[in-house]
């Protein structure tokens, strides 16, 4: 069940939904803004499919680089894009 709250800063007097999930050791979590996947004249499903194919299990820097190269490449973005990758390090 996915609850969607309004964007941050739009409504200041609401209670936000919180949740938890586990990232397995070595797993990667990718956070991104809509400017990464929403392109004029492009299918959202195709963009999401490309995003899934671009995510590699590697260093966060490599993940962000691969995602940006695959989804943006040399195109000039018409919207802001932010990408953040977090990798769960295995315990030593």
N, CA, C and O atoms as CSV, one atom per row, in Angstrom:
chain,resi,resn,atom,element,x,y,z
A,1,UNK,N,N,0.845,-1.176,0.000
A,1,UNK,CA,C,0.000,0.000,0.000
A,1,UNK,C,C,0.888,1.237,0.000
A,1,UNK,O,O,1.699,1.425,0.907
A,2,UNK,N,N,0.737,2.073,-1.009
A,2,UNK,CA,C,1.572,3.257,-1.145
A,2,UNK,C,C,0.737,4.496,-0.883
A,2,UNK,O,O,-0.193,4.797,-1.631
A,3,UNK,N,N,1.070,5.211,0.178
A,3,UNK,CA,C,0.403,6.481,0.472
A,3,UNK,C,C,1.260,7.598,-0.079
A,3,UNK,O,O,2.475,7.606,0.121
A,4,UNK,N,N,0.647,8.533,-0.765
A,4,UNK,CA,C,1.396,9.627,-1.361
A,4,UNK,C,C,0.973,10.927,-0.689
A,4,UNK,O,O,-0.198,11.304,-0.722
A,5,UNK,N,N,1.929,11.596,-0.088
A,5,UNK,CA,C,1.693,12.896,0.531
A,5,UNK,C,C,1.972,13.984,-0.487
A,5,UNK,O,O,2.671,13.746,-1.472
A,6,UNK,N,N,1.432,15.184,-0.264
A,6,UNK,CA,C,1.759,16.290,-1.172
A,6,UNK,C,C,3.244,16.628,-1.097
A,6,UNK,O,O,3.901,16.283,-0.116
A,7,UNK,N,N,3.784,17.296,-2.113
A,7,UNK,CA,C,5.199,17.682,-2.090
A,7,UNK,C,C,5.525,18.526,-0.852
A,7,UNK,O,O,4.665,19.224,-0.314
A,8,UNK,N,N,6.769,18.447,-0.421
A,8,UNK,CA,C,7.220,19.249,0.724
A,8,UNK,C,C,7.033,20.724,0.428
A,8,UNK,O,O,7.315,21.183,-0.678
A,9,UNK,N,N,6.563,21.457,1.405
A,9,UNK,CA,C,6.406,22.898,1.270
A,9,UNK,C,C,5.074,23.338,0.692
A,9,UNK,O,O,4.745,24.524,0.742
A,10,UNK,N,N,4.295,22.407,0.142
A,10,UNK,CA,C,3.003,22.777,-0.444
A,10,UNK,C,C,1.971,22.999,0.646
A,10,UNK,O,O,1.264,24.007,0.651
A,11,UNK,N,N,1.891,22.062,1.557
A,11,UNK,CA,C,0.991,22.181,2.702
A,11,UNK,C,C,1.827,22.038,3.959
A,11,UNK,O,O,2.577,21.073,4.108
A,12,UNK,N,N,1.700,22.987,4.854
A,12,UNK,CA,C,2.546,22.958,6.045
A,12,UNK,C,C,1.832,22.386,7.255
A,12,UNK,O,O,2.476,22.079,8.258
A,13,UNK,N,N,0.532,22.237,7.187
A,13,UNK,CA,C,-0.240,21.817,8.355
A,13,UNK,C,C,-0.789,20.403,8.212
A,13,UNK,O,O,-1.955,20.160,8.523
A,14,UNK,N,N,0.035,19.470,7.746
A,14,UNK,CA,C,-0.432,18.102,7.578
A,14,UNK,C,C,0.484,17.144,8.329
A,14,UNK,O,O,1.624,17.476,8.652
A,15,UNK,N,N,-0.027,15.972,8.594
A,15,UNK,CA,C,0.775,14.909,9.181
A,15,UNK,C,C,1.266,14.037,8.044
A,15,UNK,O,O,0.465,13.533,7.257
A,16,UNK,N,N,2.540,13.859,7.951
A,16,UNK,CA,C,3.140,13.074,6.872
A,16,UNK,C,C,3.103,11.588,7.204
A,16,UNK,O,O,3.130,11.198,8.371
A,17,UNK,N,N,3.043,10.779,6.176
A,17,UNK,CA,C,3.076,9.333,6.311
A,17,UNK,C,C,4.524,8.891,6.492
A,17,UNK,O,O,5.414,9.381,5.797
A,18,UNK,N,N,4.761,7.981,7.406
A,18,UNK,CA,C,6.106,7.447,7.616
A,18,UNK,C,C,6.081,5.945,7.384
A,18,UNK,O,O,5.048,5.299,7.559
A,19,UNK,N,N,7.196,5.406,6.999
A,19,UNK,CA,C,7.286,3.971,6.778
A,19,UNK,C,C,8.723,3.519,6.905
A,19,UNK,O,O,9.640,4.339,6.943
A,20,UNK,N,N,8.915,2.237,6.970
A,20,UNK,CA,C,10.254,1.681,7.042
A,20,UNK,C,C,10.380,0.532,6.043
A,20,UNK,O,O,9.386,-0.081,5.653
A,21,UNK,N,N,11.581,0.260,5.650
A,21,UNK,CA,C,11.869,-0.887,4.803
A,21,UNK,C,C,13.334,-1.253,4.991
A,21,UNK,O,O,14.146,-0.434,5.419
A,22,UNK,N,N,13.644,-2.469,4.672
A,22,UNK,CA,C,15.015,-2.955,4.829
A,22,UNK,C,C,15.741,-2.929,3.492
A,22,UNK,O,O,15.188,-3.312,2.461
A,23,UNK,N,N,16.976,-2.477,3.527
A,23,UNK,CA,C,17.858,-2.558,2.370
A,23,UNK,C,C,18.858,-3.659,2.704
A,23,UNK,O,O,19.599,-3.544,3.680
A,24,UNK,N,N,18.888,-4.719,1.907
A,24,UNK,CA,C,19.831,-5.799,2.223
A,24,UNK,C,C,21.278,-5.335,2.092
A,24,UNK,O,O,21.570,-4.396,1.351
A,25,UNK,N,N,22.167,-5.983,2.802
A,25,UNK,CA,C,23.596,-5.655,2.713
A,25,UNK,C,C,24.034,-5.695,1.260
A,25,UNK,O,O,23.792,-6.672,0.551
A,26,UNK,N,N,24.679,-4.624,0.827
A,26,UNK,CA,C,25.125,-4.509,-0.562
A,26,UNK,C,C,24.072,-3.917,-1.478
A,26,UNK,O,O,24.368,-3.594,-2.628
A,27,UNK,N,N,22.840,-3.769,-0.989
A,27,UNK,CA,C,21.755,-3.216,-1.795
A,27,UNK,C,C,21.890,-1.715,-1.981
A,27,UNK,O,O,22.594,-1.041,-1.229
A,28,UNK,N,N,21.207,-1.206,-2.989
A,28,UNK,CA,C,21.253,0.217,-3.320
A,28,UNK,C,C,19.843,0.794,-3.302
A,28,UNK,O,O,18.910,0.195,-3.837
A,29,UNK,N,N,19.697,1.960,-2.683
A,29,UNK,CA,C,18.444,2.707,-2.729
A,29,UNK,C,C,18.718,3.959,-3.555
A,29,UNK,O,O,19.707,4.656,-3.327
A,30,UNK,N,N,17.845,4.241,-4.507
A,30,UNK,CA,C,18.011,5.406,-5.363
A,30,UNK,C,C,16.837,6.350,-5.156
A,30,UNK,O,O,15.680,5.949,-5.286
A,31,UNK,N,N,17.131,7.587,-4.839
A,31,UNK,CA,C,16.121,8.636,-4.720
A,31,UNK,C,C,16.338,9.606,-5.872
A,31,UNK,O,O,17.476,9.907,-6.231
A,32,UNK,N,N,15.232,10.101,-6.457
A,32,UNK,CA,C,15.360,10.992,-7.603
A,32,UNK,C,C,14.138,11.892,-7.703
A,32,UNK,O,O,13.071,11.574,-7.179
A,33,UNK,N,N,14.307,13.015,-8.379
A,33,UNK,CA,C,13.187,13.911,-8.620
A,33,UNK,C,C,12.533,13.563,-9.953
A,33,UNK,O,O,13.114,12.859,-10.779
A,34,UNK,N,N,11.344,14.054,-10.142
A,34,UNK,CA,C,10.575,13.717,-11.345
A,34,UNK,C,C,11.230,14.190,-12.635
A,34,UNK,O,O,10.938,13.649,-13.701
A,35,UNK,N,N,12.106,15.184,-12.565
A,35,UNK,CA,C,12.784,15.662,-13.762
A,35,UNK,C,C,13.645,14.602,-14.424
A,35,UNK,O,O,13.971,14.716,-15.605
A,36,UNK,N,N,14.020,13.565,-13.668
A,36,UNK,CA,C,14.832,12.488,-14.225
A,36,UNK,C,C,14.025,11.605,-15.170
A,36,UNK,O,O,14.545,11.149,-16.188
A,37,UNK,N,N,12.766,11.363,-14.843
A,37,UNK,CA,C,11.987,10.381,-15.611
A,37,UNK,C,C,10.844,10.978,-16.425
A,37,UNK,O,O,10.268,10.290,-17.267
A,38,UNK,N,N,10.509,12.234,-16.193
A,38,UNK,CA,C,9.407,12.852,-16.927
A,38,UNK,C,C,9.965,13.764,-18.012
A,38,UNK,O,O,10.416,14.876,-17.737
A,39,UNK,N,N,9.927,13.281,-19.238
A,39,UNK,CA,C,10.424,14.017,-20.389
A,39,UNK,C,C,9.275,14.252,-21.351
A,39,UNK,O,O,8.458,13.358,-21.577
A,40,UNK,N,N,9.206,15.443,-21.918
A,40,UNK,CA,C,8.182,15.769,-22.905
A,40,UNK,C,C,8.268,14.784,-24.074
A,40,UNK,O,O,9.353,14.496,-24.578
A,41,UNK,N,N,7.131,14.283,-24.485
A,41,UNK,CA,C,7.013,13.350,-25.618
A,41,UNK,C,C,7.666,11.999,-25.340
A,41,UNK,O,O,8.003,11.276,-26.278
A,42,UNK,N,N,7.848,11.648,-24.073
A,42,UNK,CA,C,8.413,10.346,-23.735
A,42,UNK,C,C,7.457,9.609,-22.802
A,42,UNK,O,O,6.811,10.221,-21.952
A,43,UNK,N,N,7.374,8.316,-22.964
A,43,UNK,CA,C,6.515,7.481,-22.129
A,43,UNK,C,C,7.109,7.348,-20.728
A,43,UNK,O,O,8.296,7.061,-20.575
A,44,UNK,N,N,6.278,7.558,-19.711
A,44,UNK,CA,C,6.739,7.402,-18.332
A,44,UNK,C,C,7.147,5.946,-18.081
A,44,UNK,O,O,8.136,5.688,-17.394
A,45,UNK,N,N,6.392,5.003,-18.632
A,45,UNK,CA,C,6.736,3.591,-18.468
A,45,UNK,C,C,8.107,3.282,-19.075
A,45,UNK,O,O,8.896,2.546,-18.484
A,46,UNK,N,N,8.387,3.841,-20.245
A,46,UNK,CA,C,9.687,3.622,-20.882
A,46,UNK,C,C,10.805,4.238,-20.047
A,46,UNK,O,O,11.877,3.649,-19.912
A,47,UNK,N,N,10.558,5.427,-19.485
A,47,UNK,CA,C,11.566,6.070,-18.631
A,47,UNK,C,C,11.834,5.253,-17.376
A,47,UNK,O,O,12.987,5.100,-16.971
A,48,UNK,N,N,10.781,4.726,-16.755
A,48,UNK,CA,C,10.959,3.906,-15.556
A,48,UNK,C,C,11.686,2.605,-15.883
A,48,UNK,O,O,12.510,2.139,-15.097
A,49,UNK,N,N,11.386,2.019,-17.036
A,49,UNK,CA,C,12.078,0.810,-17.472
A,49,UNK,C,C,13.573,1.103,-17.684
A,49,UNK,O,O,14.428,0.317,-17.276
A,50,UNK,N,N,13.875,2.225,-18.316
A,50,UNK,CA,C,15.277,2.614,-18.525
A,50,UNK,C,C,15.974,2.848,-17.194
A,50,UNK,O,O,17.143,2.499,-17.034
A,51,UNK,N,N,15.265,3.435,-16.239
A,51,UNK,CA,C,15.836,3.667,-14.915
A,51,UNK,C,C,16.186,2.344,-14.245
A,51,UNK,O,O,17.279,2.198,-13.697
A,52,UNK,N,N,15.282,1.391,-14.282
A,52,UNK,CA,C,15.547,0.088,-13.666
A,52,UNK,C,C,16.756,-0.591,-14.300
A,52,UNK,O,O,17.557,-1.218,-13.606
A,53,UNK,N,N,16.885,-0.465,-15.609
A,53,UNK,CA,C,18.014,-1.081,-16.305
A,53,UNK,C,C,19.328,-0.358,-16.032
A,53,UNK,O,O,20.400,-0.956,-16.127
A,54,UNK,N,N,19.248,0.925,-15.694
A,54,UNK,CA,C,20.458,1.720,-15.472
A,54,UNK,C,C,21.057,1.526,-14.085
A,54,UNK,O,O,22.256,1.732,-13.896
A,55,UNK,N,N,20.239,1.132,-13.118
A,55,UNK,CA,C,20.736,1.001,-11.744
A,55,UNK,C,C,21.633,-0.235,-11.654
A,55,UNK,O,O,21.218,-1.350,-11.968
A,56,UNK,N,N,22.852,-0.008,-11.222
A,56,UNK,CA,C,23.832,-1.075,-11.053
A,56,UNK,C,C,24.163,-1.197,-9.570
A,56,UNK,O,O,24.078,-0.221,-8.824
A,57,UNK,N,N,24.532,-2.380,-9.156
A,57,UNK,CA,C,24.945,-2.564,-7.762
A,57,UNK,C,C,26.433,-2.264,-7.704
A,57,UNK,O,O,27.274,-3.117,-7.986
A,58,UNK,N,N,26.729,-1.038,-7.334
A,58,UNK,CA,C,28.110,-0.562,-7.324
A,58,UNK,C,C,28.175,0.574,-6.313
A,58,UNK,O,O,27.284,0.710,-5.475
A,59,UNK,N,N,29.205,1.376,-6.385
A,59,UNK,CA,C,29.331,2.513,-5.473
A,59,UNK,C,C,28.221,3.517,-5.777
A,59,UNK,O,O,27.757,3.581,-6.916
A,60,UNK,N,N,27.787,4.294,-4.803
A,60,UNK,CA,C,26.762,5.299,-5.059
A,60,UNK,C,C,27.124,6.234,-6.210
A,60,UNK,O,O,26.256,6.591,-7.006
A,61,UNK,N,N,28.380,6.633,-6.310
A,61,UNK,CA,C,28.811,7.507,-7.389
A,61,UNK,C,C,28.608,6.841,-8.754
A,61,UNK,O,O,28.132,7.472,-9.697
A,62,UNK,N,N,28.973,5.566,-8.844
A,62,UNK,CA,C,28.796,4.824,-10.096
A,62,UNK,C,C,27.330,4.664,-10.455
A,62,UNK,O,O,26.966,4.736,-11.628
A,63,UNK,N,N,26.489,4.448,-9.458
A,63,UNK,CA,C,25.050,4.320,-9.690
A,63,UNK,C,C,24.507,5.621,-10.268
A,63,UNK,O,O,23.801,5.601,-11.277
A,64,UNK,N,N,24.827,6.750,-9.642
A,64,UNK,CA,C,24.336,8.050,-10.115
A,64,UNK,C,C,24.852,8.350,-11.524
A,64,UNK,O,O,24.108,8.853,-12.366
A,65,UNK,N,N,26.118,8.043,-11.775
A,65,UNK,CA,C,26.698,8.281,-13.099
A,65,UNK,C,C,25.990,7.444,-14.156
A,65,UNK,O,O,25.640,7.957,-15.219
A,66,UNK,N,N,25.775,6.154,-13.874
A,66,UNK,CA,C,25.114,5.265,-14.837
A,66,UNK,C,C,23.682,5.729,-15.113
A,66,UNK,O,O,23.236,5.718,-16.261
A,67,UNK,N,N,22.971,6.132,-14.077
A,67,UNK,CA,C,21.585,6.587,-14.236
A,67,UNK,C,C,21.534,7.863,-15.069
A,67,UNK,O,O,20.717,7.975,-15.983
A,68,UNK,N,N,22.391,8.815,-14.764
A,68,UNK,CA,C,22.388,10.074,-15.511
A,68,UNK,C,C,22.789,9.856,-16.960
A,68,UNK,O,O,22.199,10.458,-17.857
A,69,UNK,N,N,23.781,9.007,-17.210
A,69,UNK,CA,C,24.200,8.741,-18.590
A,69,UNK,C,C,23.088,8.088,-19.386
A,69,UNK,O,O,22.851,8.446,-20.540
A,70,UNK,N,N,22.401,7.125,-18.771
A,70,UNK,CA,C,21.364,6.373,-19.485
A,70,UNK,C,C,20.106,7.206,-19.717
A,70,UNK,O,O,19.526,7.161,-20.802
A,71,UNK,N,N,19.680,7.969,-18.704
A,71,UNK,CA,C,18.409,8.673,-18.817
A,71,UNK,C,C,18.531,10.092,-19.359
A,71,UNK,O,O,17.588,10.600,-19.965
A,72,UNK,N,N,19.665,10.734,-19.153
A,72,UNK,CA,C,19.815,12.121,-19.607
A,72,UNK,C,C,20.803,12.192,-20.764
A,72,UNK,O,O,20.522,12.816,-21.787
A,73,UNK,N,N,21.952,11.559,-20.604
A,73,UNK,CA,C,22.961,11.595,-21.661
A,73,UNK,C,C,23.375,13.019,-21.973
A,73,UNK,O,O,23.741,13.772,-21.070
A,74,UNK,N,N,23.321,13.395,-23.243
A,74,UNK,CA,C,23.714,14.736,-23.676
A,74,UNK,C,C,22.538,15.693,-23.830
A,74,UNK,O,O,22.716,16.843,-24.229
A,75,UNK,N,N,21.331,15.215,-23.511
A,75,UNK,CA,C,20.151,16.087,-23.633
A,75,UNK,C,C,20.207,17.203,-22.589
A,75,UNK,O,O,20.761,17.025,-21.504
A,76,UNK,N,N,19.639,18.330,-22.923
A,76,UNK,CA,C,19.546,19.447,-21.988
A,76,UNK,C,C,18.232,19.305,-21.218
A,76,UNK,O,O,17.160,19.382,-21.818
A,77,UNK,N,N,18.297,19.097,-19.897
A,77,UNK,CA,C,17.069,18.943,-19.115
A,77,UNK,C,C,16.212,20.207,-19.137
A,77,UNK,O,O,16.734,21.322,-19.147
A,78,UNK,N,N,14.909,20.025,-19.145
A,78,UNK,CA,C,13.970,21.146,-19.088
A,78,UNK,C,C,13.384,21.289,-17.679
A,78,UNK,O,O,12.566,22.172,-17.424
A,79,UNK,N,N,13.806,20.428,-16.790
A,79,UNK,CA,C,13.350,20.442,-15.399
A,79,UNK,C,C,14.560,20.127,-14.526
A,79,UNK,O,O,15.571,19.610,-15.000
A,80,UNK,N,N,14.434,20.450,-13.245
A,80,UNK,CA,C,15.539,20.131,-12.342
A,80,UNK,C,C,15.633,18.620,-12.166
A,80,UNK,O,O,14.630,17.910,-12.225
A,81,UNK,N,N,16.846,18.147,-11.951
A,81,UNK,CA,C,17.096,16.727,-11.718
A,81,UNK,C,C,18.000,16.602,-10.502
A,81,UNK,O,O,19.049,17.239,-10.415
A,82,UNK,N,N,17.569,15.769,-9.571
A,82,UNK,CA,C,18.408,15.421,-8.425
A,82,UNK,C,C,18.397,13.902,-8.291
A,82,UNK,O,O,17.348,13.267,-8.398
A,83,UNK,N,N,19.572,13.330,-8.058
A,83,UNK,CA,C,19.706,11.884,-7.916
A,83,UNK,C,C,20.581,11.626,-6.693
A,83,UNK,O,O,21.641,12.233,-6.539
A,84,UNK,N,N,20.129,10.722,-5.828
A,84,UNK,CA,C,20.886,10.359,-4.628
A,84,UNK,C,C,20.872,8.841,-4.506
A,84,UNK,O,O,19.802,8.233,-4.465
A,85,UNK,N,N,22.030,8.233,-4.450
A,85,UNK,CA,C,22.142,6.787,-4.273
A,85,UNK,C,C,22.765,6.496,-2.917
A,85,UNK,O,O,23.720,7.146,-2.493
A,86,UNK,N,N,22.199,5.506,-2.253
A,86,UNK,CA,C,22.702,5.082,-0.950
A,86,UNK,C,C,22.931,3.576,-1.025
A,86,UNK,O,O,22.035,2.827,-1.415
A,87,UNK,N,N,24.113,3.140,-0.657
A,87,UNK,CA,C,24.423,1.705,-0.662
A,87,UNK,C,C,24.598,1.219,0.761
A,87,UNK,O,O,25.335,1.819,1.544
A,88,UNK,N,N,23.926,0.143,1.094
A,88,UNK,CA,C,24.026,-0.451,2.420
A,88,UNK,C,C,25.300,-1.278,2.473
A,88,UNK,O,O,25.396,-2.333,1.847
A,89,UNK,N,N,26.260,-0.797,3.214
A,89,UNK,CA,C,27.544,-1.497,3.318
A,89,UNK,C,C,27.382,-2.772,4.149
A,89,UNK,O,O,26.675,-2.782,5.157
A,90,UNK,N,N,28.031,-3.823,3.723
A,90,UNK,CA,C,28.005,-5.074,4.465
A,90,UNK,C,C,28.804,-4.903,5.756
A,90,UNK,O,O,29.821,-4.211,5.777
A,91,UNK,N,N,28.344,-5.526,6.812
A,91,UNK,CA,C,29.074,-5.456,8.085
A,91,UNK,C,C,30.356,-6.243,7.973
A,91,UNK,O,O,30.419,-7.278,7.309
A,92,UNK,N,N,31.376,-5.735,8.633
A,92,UNK,CA,C,32.677,-6.426,8.604
A,92,UNK,C,C,32.871,-7.221,9.846
A,92,UNK,O,O,33.904,-7.872,10.007
